[in-house]
Amino acid sequence: EELARRAIRSASYDSAQRRHRPTCSAKTRVKIQKSLRPWPSDRTAGPVRLLSGWTGTGKTTLAQTMAEYWAEQGWLAAVFFFSRSEADRSSTAWFAGTILHQL
């Protein structure tokens, strides 16, 4: 119960509260998706992956698509989607509580 009070449900990949949950269209970002898919089960890979790029290049779309894929595989432990337009999701203040609640 305490963790639930310290979590933001709208930061989850499957939250109905997120206004826009983009996913990759068929045949887009195929090479990147293919390289990321086995990451959670690859014991030689590091624990964190960083997606970087200019605004509007599809980082959130790719992250959403991969979160859905990993959830289907039973590999997704926790996720937090930040958002500049939502105060609670625009800072790290709720990050730890949200991740812990999902775990």
N, C-alpha and C positions, 0 to 999 in steps of 0.2 A: 504494500500500500504506500509506503514511504517513497519507493522508487517511482511509482505511478504518479505521485504528486510532483516529482522532479523531472518528469519526462514530457516531451512535446510529441504528441501522436502524429501531428501533421508533417513531421520530418521523415516519416517512414516512406519507403518506396511504394507501398500499397495504400497509402492514406487517401481516403475520399476527400479530405480537406485540402489536399494540394490541387490548386486550380488547373494546373497544366502538367500532365504526366506524359511527356513525349517519349516515344520509342522509335528506334531506327526503322525506317521503311525497308521493305524487302530489297535485297541487293545493294544496300548502302553500308558503308563502314565494315564490310565483310572481313577484310584482312585484319582489322583491329579487333573485331569481335572474336575471330578465330584465335588470335594470339592471346586474348584475355580469358577465354572460356575455361581452360584447364588450370588457371592460376590458383584457385583455392585448394586444389588437390595436389599441386606441385610442391613437394617438400623442399626443393632447391630454390624456390622463389621466395622473395622477402615477404614480410607480413603486410606491407603497405604498397599501394600503387598510386602514383600521382598522375592525374590527367591534367595537362596544361595546354593552353592555347588561347587565342584571342576570343573576345566576346562573340558569341553567336556561331562558334565553330562546331558545336554539337557535343560538348563535354557532358552536359547534364543529360542529354538524350542518350548518349552512349552509356553513362552510368545507370540510368533508369533501365535500359535494355539489359544490361549485364546483371543488375540486381534481380530483375524478373527471371532471367535464365538461371542464375545461381539459386534462387529460391525454389524454382522447379526441380533443381537437382538435389535440393536439401543441403546446400552448401552455405547459404546466406545466414550469417549469425546476427548481424546488426548493421544498420545503415542510418545515416543522418544526411538529409538533403538540406543544405543551407539555402537561404533566399534573402536577397537584399531588400525585397519588398515586404517582408514580414518580420516585425521586430524580434519576436522570440527566436526566429530561425536565422537571424542575421548576425548573431554573436555566438561565441563559444560557451556562454553561460549555462545553456541547457544541454550542451553536447554530452558530457559524461553521464548525467542522469538518464538521458534518453537511450544512450548505448547500453548502459547497465540494465535498464528496464527491459530492453529488447532481448538481452542475453538471458 
